[in-house]
């Protein structure tokens, strides 16, 4: 090989390595912080649920972390088919699409009756691609005119973070802040129903639906 070609290869190799390592670092920057024990649990198929300190006076923030067996773009498609939520999310009775503007959608959530009470709220939700193989589907509560304080919840906001680690596996962080709002005396079970219990249920239902989706392809 000619000396000039040797020089070109010598220059290209470190450049290629730099690009690869930069891409990997960019993806890893989005990874949730996990202890060695938590990583081992997730690798074994478990999920991690932990409460996160919140700045709000009321409510709680829960993050759920685990793997889902599907490509990232398939999970984004599943989680942005909002009208389909009631089919596989047990707590959701009806989803009404109020408005679409680009990637952003305004939805009415109507939950299944709990202890004789039906809770409703409106959110604005949108997917974003943060980096190659990294997506975030983020939402926040917006006003639904005409609802009484008893009919709705105080607040909700959060996101799905989807990090594709291989063509058939994604690390998922489901981060949810919820303030249940006004809960009548004696109906404290509603707090759990739309809080930690519901969050775990939604994560597991979505993971099961992703497996079904991949099995049908």
C-alpha atoms as a printed R data frame, in Angstrom:
    type eleno elety resid chain resno       x       y      z
1   ATOM     1    CA   UNK     A     1   0.000   0.000  0.000
2   ATOM     2    CA   UNK     A     2   1.257   3.447 -0.823
3   ATOM     3    CA   UNK     A     3   2.451   5.680  2.081
4   ATOM     4    CA   UNK     A     4  -0.220   8.308  1.270
5   ATOM     5    CA   UNK     A     5  -2.993   5.701  1.646
6   ATOM     6    CA   UNK     A     6  -1.502   4.636  4.977
7   ATOM     7    CA   UNK     A     7  -1.649   8.234  6.163
8   ATOM     8    CA   UNK     A     8  -5.323   8.582  5.092
9   ATOM     9    CA   UNK     A     9  -6.327   5.425  6.953
10  ATOM    10    CA   UNK     A    10  -4.389   6.542 10.028
11  ATOM    11    CA   UNK     A    11  -6.390   9.784 10.046
12  ATOM    12    CA   UNK     A    12  -9.761   8.158  9.325
13  ATOM    13    CA   UNK     A    13  -9.650   5.443 12.006
14  ATOM    14    CA   UNK     A    14  -9.518   7.776 15.033
15  ATOM    15    CA   UNK     A    15 -12.166   9.993 13.412
16  ATOM    16    CA   UNK     A    16 -14.531   7.022 12.970
17  ATOM    17    CA   UNK     A    17 -13.914   5.895 16.550
18  ATOM    18    CA   UNK     A    18 -14.591   9.408 17.810
19  ATOM    19    CA   UNK     A    19 -17.931   9.549 15.956
20  ATOM    20    CA   UNK     A    20 -18.999   6.137 17.281
21  ATOM    21    CA   UNK     A    21 -18.061   6.957 20.877
22  ATOM    22    CA   UNK     A    22 -19.740  10.358 20.629
23  ATOM    23    CA   UNK     A    23 -22.981   8.746 19.441
24  ATOM    24    CA   UNK     A    24 -22.887   6.173 22.234
25  ATOM    25    CA   UNK     A    25 -22.204   8.871 24.817
26  ATOM    26    CA   UNK     A    26 -25.090  10.945 23.517
27  ATOM    27    CA   UNK     A    27 -27.501   8.059 23.984
28  ATOM    28    CA   UNK     A    28 -26.133   7.092 27.411
29  ATOM    29    CA   UNK     A    29 -26.615  10.648 28.696
30  ATOM    30    CA   UNK     A    30 -30.364  10.010 28.751
31  ATOM    31    CA   UNK     A    31 -30.147   6.812 30.796
32  ATOM    32    CA   UNK     A    32 -31.853   6.976 34.227
33  ATOM    33    CA   UNK     A    33 -29.506   6.692 37.202
34  ATOM    34    CA   UNK     A    34 -29.568   3.122 38.509
35  ATOM    35    CA   UNK     A    35 -27.668   1.311 41.222
36  ATOM    36    CA   UNK     A    36 -25.936  -1.985 40.469
37  ATOM    37    CA   UNK     A    37 -28.732  -3.834 42.284
38  ATOM    38    CA   UNK     A    38 -31.411  -2.002 40.283
39  ATOM    39    CA   UNK     A    39 -29.628  -2.766 37.005
40  ATOM    40    CA   UNK     A    40 -29.481  -6.444 37.921
41  ATOM    41    CA   UNK     A    41 -33.194  -6.460 38.779
42  ATOM    42    CA   UNK     A    42 -34.126  -4.828 35.480
43  ATOM    43    CA   UNK     A    43 -31.928  -7.237 33.529
44  ATOM    44    CA   UNK     A    44 -33.828 -10.055 35.257
45  ATOM    45    CA   UNK     A    45 -37.095  -8.666 33.892
46  ATOM    46    CA   UNK     A    46 -38.270  -6.775 36.966
47  ATOM    47    CA   UNK     A    47 -39.326  -3.148 37.077
48  ATOM    48    CA   UNK     A    48 -38.041  -0.471 39.448
49  ATOM    49    CA   UNK     A    49 -40.543   1.943 41.014
50  ATOM    50    CA   UNK     A    50 -39.337   4.788 43.175
51  ATOM    51    CA   UNK     A    51 -40.756   8.013 44.509
52  ATOM    52    CA   UNK     A    52 -38.996  11.176 43.401
53  ATOM    53    CA   UNK     A    53 -38.925  14.311 45.528
54  ATOM    54    CA   UNK     A    54 -41.318  16.854 44.080
55  ATOM    55    CA   UNK     A    55 -41.385  20.639 44.387
56  ATOM    56    CA   UNK     A    56 -45.182  20.708 44.491
57  ATOM    57    CA   UNK     A    57 -46.981  20.955 47.838
58  ATOM    58    CA   UNK     A    58 -49.363  18.119 46.988
59  ATOM    59    CA   UNK     A    59 -49.264  14.859 45.104
60  ATOM    60    CA   UNK     A    60 -46.345  12.594 44.352
61  ATOM    61    CA   UNK     A    61 -43.894  11.812 41.583
62  ATOM    62    CA   UNK     A    62 -43.222   8.177 40.710
63  ATOM    63    CA   UNK     A    63 -40.776   6.883 38.142
64  ATOM    64    CA   UNK     A    64 -40.994   3.343 36.809
65  ATOM    65    CA   UNK     A    65 -38.043   1.863 34.934
66  ATOM    66    CA   UNK     A    66 -37.767  -1.397 33.039
67  ATOM    67    CA   UNK     A    67 -37.290  -3.041 29.663
68  ATOM    68    CA   UNK     A    68 -39.840  -3.511 26.921
69  ATOM    69    CA   UNK     A    69 -39.272  -6.015 24.125
70  ATOM    70    CA   UNK     A    70 -39.907  -3.940 21.016
71  ATOM    71    CA   UNK     A    71 -38.094  -1.426 18.786
72  ATOM    72    CA   UNK     A    72 -38.243   2.207 19.865
73  ATOM    73    CA   UNK     A    73 -40.238   3.441 16.877
74  ATOM    74    CA   UNK     A    74 -42.832   0.693 17.458
75  ATOM    75    CA   UNK     A    75 -43.251   1.778 21.079
76  ATOM    76    CA   UNK     A    76 -43.621   5.403 20.021
77  ATOM    77    CA   UNK     A    77 -46.313   4.350 17.556
78  ATOM    78    CA   UNK     A    78 -48.095   2.339 20.263
79  ATOM    79    CA   UNK     A    79 -47.984   5.167 22.801
80  ATOM    80    CA   UNK     A    80 -49.084   7.864 20.358
81  ATOM    81    CA   UNK     A    81 -52.125   5.901 19.195
82  ATOM    82    CA   UNK     A    82 -54.026   7.649 21.973
83  ATOM    83    CA   UNK     A    83 -57.513   6.561 20.938
84  ATOM    84    CA   UNK     A    84 -56.418   2.934 21.451
85  ATOM    85    CA   UNK     A    85 -55.499   3.388 25.131
86  ATOM    86    CA   UNK     A    86 -58.852   2.131 26.499
87  ATOM    87    CA   UNK     A    87 -58.322  -1.186 24.723
88  ATOM    88    CA   UNK     A    88 -55.293  -2.175 26.795
89  ATOM    89    CA   UNK     A    89 -55.175   0.285 29.728
90  ATOM    90    CA   UNK     A    90 -57.727  -0.912 32.275
91  ATOM    91    CA   UNK     A    91 -58.033   2.421 34.126
92  ATOM    92    CA   UNK     A    92 -58.920   4.390 30.986
93  ATOM    93    CA   UNK     A    93 -62.564   4.372 29.949
94  ATOM    94    CA   UNK     A    94 -62.596   6.915 27.115
95  ATOM    95    CA   UNK     A    95 -60.045   9.028 25.240
96  ATOM    96    CA   UNK     A    96 -61.386  12.001 23.294
97  ATOM    97    CA   UNK     A    97 -59.103  13.780 20.839
98  ATOM    98    CA   UNK     A    98 -59.865  17.481 21.242
99  ATOM    99    CA   UNK     A    99 -57.271  18.997 18.914
100 ATOM   100    CA   UNK     A   100 -54.150  18.205 16.890
101 ATOM   101    CA   UNK     A   101 -51.478  20.724 15.966
102 ATOM   102    CA   UNK     A   102 -48.393  19.213 14.343
103 ATOM   103    CA   UNK     A   103 -47.094  16.501 16.674
104 ATOM   104    CA   UNK     A   104 -48.966  17.961 19.639
105 ATOM   105    CA   UNK     A   105 -52.354  16.518 20.615
106 ATOM   106    CA   UNK     A   106 -54.890  17.639 23.216
107 ATOM   107    CA   UNK     A   107 -56.755  14.754 24.830
108 ATOM   108    CA   UNK     A   108 -59.636  14.318 27.233
109 ATOM   109    CA   UNK     A   109 -59.038  11.441 29.644
110 ATOM   110    CA   UNK     A   110 -62.106   9.850 31.219
111 ATOM   111    CA   UNK     A   111 -61.162   7.215 33.774
112 ATOM   112    CA   UNK     A   112 -63.276   4.210 34.654
113 ATOM   113    CA   UNK     A   113 -65.554   4.880 37.657
114 ATOM   114    CA   UNK     A   114 -63.799   4.333 40.977
115 ATOM   115    CA   UNK     A   115 -65.875   3.914 44.150
116 ATOM   116    CA   UNK     A   116 -68.767   5.543 42.348
117 ATOM   117    CA   UNK     A   117 -66.744   8.554 41.209
118 ATOM   118    CA   UNK     A   118 -65.552   9.275 37.650
119 ATOM   119    CA   UNK     A   119 -62.467  11.447 37.234
120 ATOM   120    CA   UNK     A   120 -61.786  13.408 34.039
121 ATOM   121    CA   UNK     A   121 -58.906  15.612 32.928
122 ATOM   122    CA   UNK     A   122 -57.379  17.136 29.815
123 ATOM   123    CA   UNK     A   123 -53.725  16.921 28.770
124 ATOM   124    CA   UNK     A   124 -51.512  18.200 25.990
125 ATOM   125    CA   UNK     A   125 -49.084  15.519 24.790
126 ATOM   126    CA   UNK     A   126 -46.364  15.331 22.134
127 ATOM   127    CA   UNK     A   127 -43.547  12.983 21.098
128 ATOM   128    CA   UNK     A   128 -40.004  14.255 20.537
129 ATOM   129    CA   UNK     A   129 -36.901  12.552 19.185
130 ATOM   130    CA   UNK     A   130 -34.095  13.597 21.535
131 ATOM   131    CA   UNK     A   131 -31.289  11.748 19.776
132 ATOM   132    CA   UNK     A   132 -30.781   8.753 17.549
133 ATOM   133    CA   UNK     A   133 -32.739   5.875 19.128
134 ATOM   134    CA   UNK     A   134 -34.014   8.083 21.984
135 ATOM   135    CA   UNK     A   135 -37.607   9.356 22.170
136 ATOM   136    CA   UNK     A   136 -39.619  11.252 24.754
137 ATOM   137    CA   UNK     A   137 -43.420  11.461 24.884
138 ATOM   138    CA   UNK     A   138 -44.239  14.307 27.253
139 ATOM   139    CA   UNK     A   139 -47.533  15.611 28.616
140 ATOM   140    CA   UNK     A   140 -48.976  18.193 30.989
141 ATOM   141    CA   UNK     A   141 -52.474  18.954 32.239
142 ATOM   142    CA   UNK     A   142 -54.418  21.821 30.682
143 ATOM   143    CA   UNK     A   143 -57.754  23.345 31.629
144 ATOM   144    CA   UNK     A   144 -60.948  21.498 30.771
145 ATOM   145    CA   UNK     A   145 -63.631  24.191 31.126
146 ATOM   146    CA   UNK     A   146 -66.833  23.236 32.912
147 ATOM   147    CA   UNK     A   147 -65.465  20.485 35.174
148 ATOM   148    CA   UNK     A   148 -66.021  20.786 38.899
149 ATOM   149    CA   UNK     A   149 -63.158  20.283 41.329
150 ATOM   150    CA   UNK     A   150 -64.649  16.944 42.324
151 ATOM   151    CA   UNK     A   151 -64.874  15.729 38.714
152 ATOM   152    CA   UNK     A   152 -61.236  16.342 37.830
153 ATOM   153    CA   UNK     A   153 -57.770  15.894 39.343
154 ATOM   154    CA   UNK     A   154 -55.446  18.560 40.682
155 ATOM   155    CA   UNK     A   155 -52.609  18.049 38.217
156 ATOM   156    CA   UNK     A   156 -50.623  15.558 36.195
157 ATOM   157    CA   UNK     A   157 -47.486  15.834 34.119
158 ATOM   158    CA   UNK     A   158 -44.743  13.515 33.028
159 ATOM   159    CA   UNK     A   159 -43.217  11.569 30.183
160 ATOM   160    CA   UNK     A   160 -42.281   8.270 28.630
161 ATOM   161    CA   UNK     A   161 -38.536   8.090 27.882
162 ATOM   162    CA   UNK     A   162 -37.729   5.376 25.338
163 ATOM   163    CA   UNK     A   163 -34.074   4.381 24.818
164 ATOM   164    CA   UNK     A   164 -33.545   1.721 22.180
165 ATOM   165    CA   UNK     A   165 -30.658  -0.527 23.181
166 ATOM   166    CA   UNK     A   166 -31.129  -3.106 20.438
167 ATOM   167    CA   UNK     A   167 -33.639  -3.659 17.613
168 ATOM   168    CA   UNK     A   168 -35.831  -5.666 19.987
169 ATOM   169    CA   UNK     A   169 -35.243  -4.071 23.403
170 ATOM   170    CA   UNK     A   170 -35.777  -0.614 24.905
171 ATOM   171    CA   UNK     A   171 -35.052   0.788 28.332
172 ATOM   172    CA   UNK     A   172 -38.161   2.691 29.450
173 ATOM   173    CA   UNK     A   173 -38.581   5.394 32.076
174 ATOM   174    CA   UNK     A   174 -42.210   6.245 32.873
175 ATOM   175    CA   UNK     A   175 -42.119   9.432 34.949
176 ATOM   176    CA   UNK     A   176 -45.417  10.665 36.405
177 ATOM   177    CA   UNK     A   177 -46.415  13.461 38.759
178 ATOM   178    CA   UNK     A   178 -50.013  13.252 40.007
179 ATOM   179    CA   UNK     A   179 -52.070  15.384 42.349
180 ATOM   180    CA   UNK     A   180 -55.437  13.623 42.823
181 ATOM   181    CA   UNK     A   181 -57.145  16.882 43.792
182 ATOM   182    CA   UNK     A   182 -60.342  16.834 45.829
183 ATOM   183    CA   UNK     A   183 -61.114  13.397 47.247
184 ATOM   184    CA   UNK     A   184 -64.232  13.067 49.415
185 ATOM   185    CA   UNK     A   185 -63.852  11.656 52.921
186 ATOM   186    CA   UNK     A   186 -63.976   7.865 52.838
187 ATOM   187    CA   UNK     A   187 -62.826   7.590 49.207
188 ATOM   188    CA   UNK     A   188 -59.086   7.607 49.890
189 ATOM   189    CA   UNK     A   189 -58.702   4.501 47.708
190 ATOM   190    CA   UNK     A   190 -58.982   6.786 44.700
191 ATOM   191    CA   UNK     A   191 -55.566   8.244 45.566
192 ATOM   192    CA   UNK     A   192 -53.959   4.823 45.087
193 ATOM   193    CA   UNK     A   193 -56.116   4.075 42.054
194 ATOM   194    CA   UNK     A   194 -54.781   7.081 40.139
195 ATOM   195    CA   UNK     A   195 -51.371   7.101 41.827
196 ATOM   196    CA   UNK     A   196 -48.738   4.417 42.330
197 ATOM   197    CA   UNK     A   197 -51.036   1.456 41.649
198 ATOM   198    CA   UNK     A   198 -52.262   2.939 38.380
199 ATOM   199    CA   UNK     A   199 -48.752   3.883 37.254
200 ATOM   200    CA   UNK     A   200 -47.482   0.327 37.729
201 ATOM   201    CA   UNK     A   201 -50.551  -1.047 35.986
202 ATOM   202    CA   UNK     A   202 -50.128   1.216 32.949
203 ATOM   203    CA   UNK     A   203 -46.444   0.289 32.610
204 ATOM   204    CA   UNK     A   204 -47.144  -3.445 32.791
205 ATOM   205    CA   UNK     A   205 -50.126  -3.229 30.441
206 ATOM   206    CA   UNK     A   206 -48.041  -1.325 27.913
207 ATOM   207    CA   UNK     A   207 -45.222  -3.860 28.174
208 ATOM   208    CA   UNK     A   208 -47.686  -6.718 27.602
209 ATOM   209    CA   UNK     A   209 -49.237  -4.918 24.641
210 ATOM   210    CA   UNK     A   210 -45.781  -4.340 23.123
211 ATOM   211    CA   UNK     A   211 -45.066  -8.080 23.333
212 ATOM   212    CA   UNK     A   212 -48.397  -8.881 21.669
213 ATOM   213    CA   UNK     A   213 -47.689  -6.321 18.973
214 ATOM   214    CA   UNK     A   214 -44.296  -7.842 18.182
215 ATOM   215    CA   UNK     A   215 -45.751 -11.363 18.217
216 ATOM   216    CA   UNK     A   216 -48.241 -10.403 15.517
217 ATOM   217    CA   UNK     A   217 -45.578  -9.082 13.141
